[in-house]
Amino acid sequence: MRVETGINEPDTGPLAAALQERFRDRIAGIYIEREPDFHVVVRLTGKEGEGTLPYQLGDDRVRVEVQTGALHSVDQLRAALKRRDIITHFLPSGHGGYVDERAGDLVLTVDLGNEAAVGSRAALSEALGVPVRIVAEERAVASPAPQQTEAR
């Protein structure tokens, strides 16, 4: 992933692929940090492997900080997100969701004004078996594609 920040940062796509291959089922998250310096963080389940790994990406050397002890892998969180039957039971007004690899939880969205649904968090988390965060936000609205007309 290349992020434009006004400074040159290495393309970390190949690094993310290498980390996925190396740690496979233990991946709980991979993300970029820029403070105190540019580096990649990989979160893992289990207790083995904590530390710092240097990676060479072309001319760039990138530090990878390995954090262990995550309770759930990204695959487990994604599987929980697919349990629409359970999610809909607890959050009938829910309209979206995603896996937060940095925090290690499942984020589910409800309509603004439905903040009472946040009270369902503990029961929903228990039913899904993963940490859940419920956020009230406006629904994303897809605009129709502009109509193309043929020039005559």
C-alpha positions in Angstrom: 0.0 0.0 0.0 1.4 3.4 -0.9 0.2 6.4 1.0 0.8 9.9 -0.2 2.0 12.1 2.6 4.3 14.5 0.9 7.3 12.4 1.7 8.4 9.3 -0.1 7.3 6.1 1.6 8.1 2.6 0.4 5.4 0.5 -1.3 4.6 -1.9 1.5 2.4 -4.2 -0.6 5.1 -6.8 -1.1 6.0 -6.5 2.6 2.4 -7.2 3.7 2.3 -10.2 1.3 5.5 -11.5 2.8 4.1 -11.1 6.4 0.9 -12.8 5.4 2.9 -15.7 4.1 5.3 -15.9 7.0 2.7 -15.7 9.8 -0.4 -17.1 8.0 -3.2 -18.0 10.5 -1.7 -15.9 13.3 -2.3 -12.5 11.7 -4.5 -10.3 13.9 -3.6 -7.1 12.0 -1.1 -5.3 9.8 -0.9 -1.6 9.7 1.5 1.4 9.2 2.7 3.7 12.0 4.5 7.0 11.3 5.5 8.0 14.8 8.1 8.1 16.0 9.2 6.9 12.6 7.8 5.1 9.6 7.3 1.4 10.4 4.9 -1.5 9.9 3.2 -3.2 12.8 2.1 -6.8 12.6 -0.2 -8.1 15.4 -0.2 -11.9 16.0 -2.1 -14.4 18.1 0.0 -16.5 20.4 3.1 -15.6 22.3 5.9 -16.5 20.0 7.8 -14.0 17.8 7.6 -10.7 19.5 10.3 -8.2 18.5 11.6 -6.2 15.6 12.3 -7.5 12.1 14.2 -5.5 9.4 12.9 -5.8 5.9 14.6 -4.6 2.7 12.2 -3.3 0.1 14.2 -2.3 -2.9 16.3 0.6 -1.7 14.2 1.1 1.4 14.8 -0.6 4.8 11.6 -1.0 6.8 11.3 -1.8 10.4 8.5 -4.3 11.3 7.3 -4.3 14.9 5.9 -7.7 15.8 3.3 -7.6 18.7 2.0 -10.9 20.1 -0.8 -11.9 22.4 -3.8 -10.9 20.2 -6.9 -12.9 21.1 -8.4 -13.2 17.7 -7.0 -13.5 14.2 -8.3 -11.3 11.3 -9.8 -14.5 9.8 -11.8 -15.1 13.0 -13.0 -11.5 12.9 -14.0 -11.7 9.3 -15.9 -15.0 9.9 -17.8 -13.2 12.7 -18.7 -10.4 10.4 -20.3 -12.9 8.0 -22.7 -14.0 10.8 -25.4 -11.7 9.5 -28.1 -13.7 11.3 -26.7 -13.1 14.7 -25.7 -9.5 13.9 -29.2 -8.7 12.6 -30.8 -10.3 15.6 -29.0 -7.9 18.0 -28.7 -4.9 15.6 -31.8 -4.8 13.3 -30.9 -1.2 12.4 -27.3 -2.0 11.6 -26.1 -1.0 8.2 -22.4 -1.9 7.9 -19.3 -3.2 9.5 -15.6 -3.9 9.1 -12.6 -5.5 10.9 -10.3 -3.0 12.7 -6.9 -4.6 12.4 -5.3 -2.0 14.6 -7.7 -2.4 17.6 -8.5 -6.1 17.0 -12.2 -5.8 17.0 -15.3 -6.0 14.8 -16.8 -2.5 14.2 -20.5 -2.5 13.4 -22.4 0.6 12.3 -25.9 1.8 13.2 -27.9 4.8 12.1 -27.3 8.1 13.8 -29.9 8.6 16.5 -29.8 4.9 17.3 -27.1 5.2 20.0 -29.2 2.9 22.3 -28.0 0.0 20.1 -24.6 0.4 21.7 -26.2 -1.3 24.7 -26.2 -4.5 22.6 -22.4 -4.6 22.4 -21.7 -7.0 25.2 -24.4 -9.5 24.3 -23.4 -9.3 20.6 -19.8 -9.8 21.4 -20.6 -12.8 23.5 -22.8 -14.3 20.7 -20.1 -13.8 18.1 -17.2 -14.7 20.3 -15.1 -11.7 19.3 -14.8 -8.1 20.6 -17.4 -5.8 19.1 -17.6 -2.0 18.8 -20.8 -0.4 17.8 -20.6 3.1 16.1 -23.5 5.4 15.2 -22.9 7.1 11.9 -24.6 8.3 8.8 -25.1 5.7 6.0 -22.9 5.9 3.0 -25.0 6.8 -0.1 -23.8 5.7 -3.5 -24.5 8.3 -6.1 -25.7 7.1 -9.5 -23.0 7.1 -12.1 -23.2 10.2 -14.4 -25.0 9.4 -17.6 -22.9 9.5 -20.7 -24.4 11.0 -23.9 -23.1 10.4 -27.3 -21.6 13.5 -29.0 -23.3 14.2 -32.3 
